[in-house]
Amino acid sequence: MDWQNVAVVAGAVVFAVFLLWRMRPVRLGVSAVRRSTVDTMAARVQARSAPDARSRAQILCDAARRVGGEPGGASAAIGLFLRAMKADPSWPEPVSCISTLLGHRRPRDLERILWRHLGSCSWADVGQRDVAAACAHALAGLYRGRLKDRSRASALHKLAEELGPARPPQA
């Protein structure tokens, strides 16, 4: 074997080691994604057997908090929180939970979700007014903080005050 073949083989080995090193985070993340998928599916099955809407939403919120803390679990947590919001639309707890989960990591996604949920709330219903107020408070905090839009923050703060006081989430 002459020196040119040795150089080619050495270059191929170095390149293979480099690729293995660069793909290391992906390989480690696959198990976390599998874990969050299993947790998500288990929570959905458990929520189907819940006796009422509030307990179904509570099960989904608890699972979303667990999954959201794992690496690569933010998307699964978003899905669970959205299911919880749909399961019991008169409960403001999922709004505050999704705000704490996504407020720093994905502010634009949180903004889109909160506006969509605020638009779907019936403000005439007393139970839905609490949810609308929670959405408005969360949006005002988001615009005051990460998104830095003072006019929207003040308008949403006024809307939240008109809708009702910000109460602590009920269990």
Buried (B, 14 or more C-beta within 10 A) or exposed (E): EEEEEEEEEEEEEEEEEEEEEEEEEEEEEEEBBEBBBEBBEEBBEBBEEBEEBBBBBBBBBBBBBBBBEBEBBBBBBBBBBBBBBBBBBBBBBBBBBBBEBBBEEBBEBBBEBBEEBBEBBEBEEEEBBBBBBBBBBBBBBBBBEBBEBEEBBEBBBEBBBEBBEBEEBEE
